[in-house]
Amino acid sequence: MKLGRVRSVAINGVEGVVVEIEASIGQGLPGVHLVGLGDAALKEAKDRVRAAITNTAAASKGVDGGEGAVAKWPEGRITLALSPATLPKSGSMYDLALALAVLAAGNDYALAYLEKSVFLGELALDGRVRPVRGVLPAVVAARQAGFTHAVVPLGNVAEAGLVSGIEVGGASHLREVLAWLKGTFVLDTVGPREPVRSVVAGPDLCDVVGQDEARYAMEVAAAGAHHLLLTGPPGIGKTMLARRLPGILPPLNEAEALEVTAIHSIAGGLPTDHPLIRDAPFIAPHHSTTVTAMIGGGTGMAKPGAVSRAHRGVLFLDECAELGVKVLETLRTPLEDGEVRVARRDGVARFPARFQLILAANPCPCAPANDVDCVCSPTARRRYLGKLSGPLMDRVDIRVRMDPPGTAALAGGPAESSAVVRERVMAARAAARERWLAHGWQTNAEVPGSVLRRGDFRLPGSVVRPIELFLRDGRVTARGADRALRLASALLWQM
């Protein structure tokens, strides 16, 4: 009996787990048996792998011109085992590793780099290596496990190259990987990565006419990572303001950029030329979105939803009163915990979801340009915004009612640009990081209210007294009082 052993990586949530793939060739009728708790795509891998090996051997003698660079499909009964056996595995990223395990078991030659490398990629029937999702977290897991090399599809090589401390090689065909293992071919590698300057490409804040109060509220929200609700008649600028929020947010640091890029890698939304996400993402799902699309899910192992794709960025819900009540209520836990835990058939997936929520809503269903023209009954108006429950609104720090700008604002000069406002936001964020460095917090929105009620950071009595009165009268909850303290402290320290 012959045995081959190769490593790949499974993705669970946003974390990778090294998977050992064993191939055993024994006596019996020819056939392939795959075990290891795989999904439908993985069970079909045995057909793709066999066709890729057979067609590669028939079409080529090897990239180096030698006879032994491409091996043949072995005869006999082949058993492929993926361990840990209890870990659910999904997708087609194991194809390349499965093919190498079969070839290592069926041929009497040593493949030099097998023990210290992980292999990722889907195989076409002719042996081409196709790109797959989740390469970045997989390579990070391989580096943490002590592997020195990672072989990935050529289309994922820029993404994998974002991880330092491990050598990455990109392959476009199975024969190239075999020749590299024998030492007769050099895979495409990633050179030293030049720092990419963060340039926010998008609409500018100077396009917004008037709305000084809403502009200031958005700047305060950006400086402290506070959640924001904008209400007002249609066409007044709610969406314009929200879409310009990423332009005034600071760029992501190295750790945050890799974290966000890993999520988008799993979701399959990374560009191939510049995969590293340097700027805060902006996610704006349609108001008809479902609970699964919002928080993540799917069959088998869950995939990241809108709240996770907005991690370290902005989640904008336009026409939020039109969303389903269940969809809105699912936001409460990630707003508090900064992560999502989704249970599915194959296990529980954990996704980070520390985002900044921006809500925009009309005041009523008919939404006239002038509020005096509203034809809705008081009951209809209350029911319309009643979808935004008290517990959800308790987690929104700033609420702004926007009114139509006057003629003077329309005829006035240009307002401040996003670049000017962004400088002030970055200065405020830097001051907050320095203030809370010893406690491990990054922004004012993360600070517990108990810290602001006592100790060195206690606010003056004149600031706290109105909040205490509202709390005593029942007009705010304890959570709402803490959020009011955070916002008051942010405004006080910025003065």
N, C-alpha and C positions, 0 to 999 in steps of 0.2 A: 504494500500500500504506500502511495506517495502522498506527501502533504506539502502544501504551499501556504504561506502566511503573509498577508499584506494589511496595511492600516488605512482606514479612511476616517471620516468624522460625521457624526449625526448631529442634527440641530434640534435642540429642545428649547422652545421659546426663543431667546436671543443668545443662548449659550451652546457651545459645542461640546460633544462628548466623543472621545476617540473610540472608534469601533475596530475591533480585530476581525478580519475576514480570513477564514480558513477554507482551503479547498482540498478535499480528499478524493483521490482516484483509486477505486477498488475494483474488484472483480464483479461481474454481473452484466446484465444487459445494459447497453449504452443508454444513458439518460442523465438528466440533471435534476437534482433535488435541492431546493433552497430553503433553509430554515433560519429563524432569527427574528420573528415578529415583524415582517415587512408588510407594506401596503401593496396595493395592486400594481403601482408603477414599479416597485422593487421586484415583485414576483415575475413581471414581464422582462426583467433585466436578463434572465438566463438566455432568452431568445436573441436579444440584442447583442449580448456578449458573444454568443456562438457565431452569429452571422458576421460580426465585426472581425473576429479572429480568422474565420475561414476566408472571408473576402480579402483581408489584408495579406494573408499568406499567399493567396492565389494571384494577387495583382502586383506584388512587389517582392523583390529580393532584399529589401532593406535600404535605408537611406544612405548607407555607407557602401553599397554595392556588394556586401558580403552575403553569404548564403544563410547565415544563422541569425540575422537580426530579427527575422519574423519567424515565430514558431507556429506549429500546426495545432489544431484542436485535438486533444488526446482522446484515445479510445478507452472505453470502460464506463463504469458508473461513477458519476461525479457528484459529490455532496458539498454544497457551499453553506457555511455556517457563519453568521454574523453575531458577535458577542460584544457587550452583554446581551444575552438572549432575551432578557425581560424588558429591554429598552425598546420602545416602539421606533421603527425606522421607516422613513417615507422619502419618496422622490427618486430621482435617477442619478444622483451624484455619486453613487457607489459603482457605477458601471465600469469605470476604468480600473478601480481596485479589484473588482471581481475578475476581470479579464486577466490581470497580472497574477492573481492568486492561482487561477487555473493554469496559466503558462508556467508559473514557478513550480507547480506540482507535477506537471507533465513533462518537464524537460530537465535533463541532468546537467544543468550548468548553474553557476552561482550568479545571482543578480546583486551587484555590489551594494546598491543604495536602498534595498527593500526594507531593512531593519530600522533605518533612521529617517524614513520618509513617509508622508501621507499622500494619498492620491485622490483627487476629486475630479469628477467630470462625467458627462453622459456620452455614450458611444452611439454614433450612427451605424447603420448596417455596413457601410463601407470602411469603418474604422476611424472616421473623423471624430474628434473630441469636441463636443458642443458645450457652450457655457451653461452654468447652472446658478441657482440662487443660493445665497447664504455662504458665499466663499469667504468673506471677511471674518465672521465669527468662527468659521471652521479653522482658518489659518491661525487665529488667535488661540484657539483651544489646542492646536497642534504645538505651537510654541510653548504654551504653558506646560504641556505634557513632556517637553524635553526633546521633541523632534527637531532635526536640523534642516530638513528639506521639505518642501511642499510642491507637488506637481499639480497644476491647475490648467483648465482650458485657456487657450491663448486669449479668448475674449474676456477672461476674468483676471488676466495677469496684472493689469493696472490696479485693480481693486485689492488683490492679494498683496501687492507690493506696498500697501499702506502699513503693513505690519512689519516692524523692525525686529531683528534678532533671529530671523529664519530666512533661509535662501529659498527664493521662489522661482520656479521655472514654468514657462507656458508652452503647452504642446497643442498642435493642431491635428495630430494624427497618432494613432496607437503605435505605428512603427517608429515614430520619433521617440516615444517613451521607452520602447524596448531597446533602441539603439543607445539612448542615454544611460539606461541601466547597465549596458555592457561596456560603457565608456567610449563609444565611438561617435557620439553626437552630443552637441551642446544645445540645451533648450534655451529658448528666448527668455531672457531675464529682465528684471527691472533695474534700471540704473539709479543713481542717487536722486531721490525725489526733491525737486526744488520747492521751496516754500511758495505756496500760491497766495497771492494777495487777495484778501476778501473784498470783493466788489459786489455790492447789492444792486442787481439789475431789476428795476421795477419802477412803478409809479412814484412820483415825488410828492412830498407833503405840500409843496408850494402850489399844487393844483387845486387844493381845497380853499374855497372862498369863504371868508367869514368863519363862523363856528369856533370862536376863540376859546370858549369854555370847553367844548369837546376836544379841541386840540390840546389844551392844557391837561385835561383829564387823561388823554391818551399818553402824553409825555410822562405824567406821574405813574400811570400804569406800567409803562415800559421801564421806568427807572426802578420800580420795586417789584416787578413781575406780578402785579395785581390783576385780578379778573375784572372785566368791564362789561357793562350793559349799556347799549345805546338804543334809545327809543325816540320815535318821531315819525312824521308823515313820510311817505315815499318820495324819493328824489331829493332828499335834503342833505345827503352826503354820508350816511351811516356806512355804507359799503365802501365808499371812497376812502374814508378814514381808516377803516379796518384793514383794507388791502395795503395801506401805506405803513402799517405798524412794523412789519419786518425791516423796513428801510431805516428805522431809528433804533432797532435793537443792536446790541454789540455782537461782534462775531463770536462764534463758538471757539472755546479753547481746544487744545489738542485732544484731551480726553473726551470732551463732549462731542467733538466732531467724529471721532471714531465710534462712539456710542450711537450717535444718530445714523451714521453711515451703515452700521451693522443692521439696524432695524430696516432701513430702506433696501439693504441688500437682500434680506429675507423676503421683503415684500416685492422685490423684483423691479424697483424703480430707480436704479442707479444708472447714470450715463457712463458709457464705456471710456470716454476720453479723460474726463476729470471726475472720478468717482467720489472723492472726498467732499463731503458736505460741510462747508465752512460757515454758512450763514443759517440763521434760524429758519426752519421750515415753516411754510404757511399751508395749512390744510383746511379746505373749505368744502365739506361734504354737502350734497343737496339735501333740502329739507325732507325729501322722501326716503332718506337713508334708513336702514334697519338697525336693530340692536347689534346684530352680528357684524355689520359693516362698521359700526361705530367703535365697539370695544374689541373686536377680533373674534375669530371663531373659524368655522368650516368643519368639514368632516375629518376624522382621524385626529391629528394634532393641530391645534389652533394656529392660525396665522394672525399677524398684527393687524389691528384695525386703525381707524382714523385717529383715535386718541394716542396711540403709540407712534404713528407716523408723524404726529405733531410734537413728539417729545423734544424738549428744549426749544420749542418754537411756539407757534400760534395755532390754535384751533378756532376757526371762525364759523359760527353758526348763524347764517343769514336767515331771516324770516323764522327765527327760532320758535315763535308761537305756533308755527305750522308743523313742527316736528311732533312725532308721537310722544305721549307722556312717558312710556316705558323707555324710549330712547333717551329722553332728557334725564330721567331718574338714574340711568346707568352711569351718568357722569359724576354722581356724588362721591362714590368710592375712589375713583382715580384722582379727583380733585383733592381729597384728603390724604390719600396714601402715596400718590405719585407713581403708582404701578397698577397693572391689571392682572388678575389671576383668572384665567379662563379654563374651565374643566371641560374636557371632551372625552370621547371614547378611549383614546390612547394615552390619556394622562392630563395633568394640569400644566399649562404653559404660563409663564410669568413674563410680562412685557413691561418695560418702564413706560411711564405716561405722565411725566412732569411737564405739563404744557401750560400756556397762558390762554385762558378762555375769553373770547370776545363774542358777545351776543348782540344781535341787532333785531329789532322788532318794531312793527307798526303799532300804533296805540289801539287799533280796533280792526275788525275784519274789512270794513269798507275803505278805510285808510284814505280819506280825502286830503287834498293838499292843504286845506284850511280846516282846522278842527271844528269850527262852527258849522261846517257843512256836513258833519257826521250824521248818518241816518240810523246808526245802531242804537239799540236800547241799552240802558245801563247794565242790564243783565248780560247782554251779549258782549259788552266791553269787558265786564269782569270775567266772563267765561273765557274770552280770547286770551288774555294774559294770565288767566288762572292756571294754564298748563305749566307755567313757571312756578313750581311749588315753593313753599316757604323754605324747606330744607335746602333746595337748590339755590335760591336767591340768598340764603344765609351765607353761602360760599362765594358770592360775588361782592368784591370790595367796593367798586365804584359804579354808580348808576347815574347816567346823564340823560336829561330830556333835551332833545335838540329841536330848535325852532327855526323857521325860515330866516335866512339872512336878509338884512335890510338892503335897500338900494345903495346906501353908502358903502357897504361891504363889497357889493358887486362892482362898484366903480373904483374901489381902492387899489393900491399897488399890490405887488406880489407879496405873499406871506413868506415866512421863514421856510427854507428848504429842509429836506430830510437830513442833509449832511450837518447843518447847524444844530438841529435838535438832537441828532445822534451823538454829537460831542458832549452835550450836557447829560444825556442818558448814560453814556459810558463813564463820565466823571462820577455820577451818582452811584452807578454800580460798583465802581472801584472803591468809593468811600464806604459803601455797605460791606463789601468783602473785607476791607481792612477792619471795620468795626466789629464784625462777627467772626473774624478768622479763628479766634480761640475756641469758638463754640461749634465750628463746622458748618455754619450757614453761609449761603451765598447772597441772598437777597432779603429785603425786609419782609416779604410775604411769607418766608419760612420761619420767622421768629415766633416762638410761642408767646401768647399774651401774658403768661405768668412772669416772663422775664421783664416785660414792660411795666408791670404793676409793682415790682419791688426790685431792690438792689441798685446797682450803679446806673441802670438804664431806666429807672422809674421816671415817668413823665410828670410834669408839673400838675399840681392840683387843678389849676384853671383849665387844663386840657382834658383831664380825666373826668371832671365833675359832670359835664353834659352827658357823657357816655354812661356814668353811673345813674343819672336821673332817668335816662331812657331805659336802662336795664331794670330799674326799680318799678317803672310804670308798665313794663311788659312790652315796650315798643321794639326792643331788640332782644335777642337771645344771648346766652353766654358766649356762643361761638361768634355771633355778630358783634358783640362787644370787643372780643379779642381782635377781630378783623378791623374794627374801627380804631383800636389802639395802634395796630400796625400802620394803618394809613396815616393816622395823626402823627406818629413818630417819624414817618418818612417825610411828611410835609414840614415838620418842625425842624428836622436836621438839614433839610435842603434850604431853609431860609438863611 
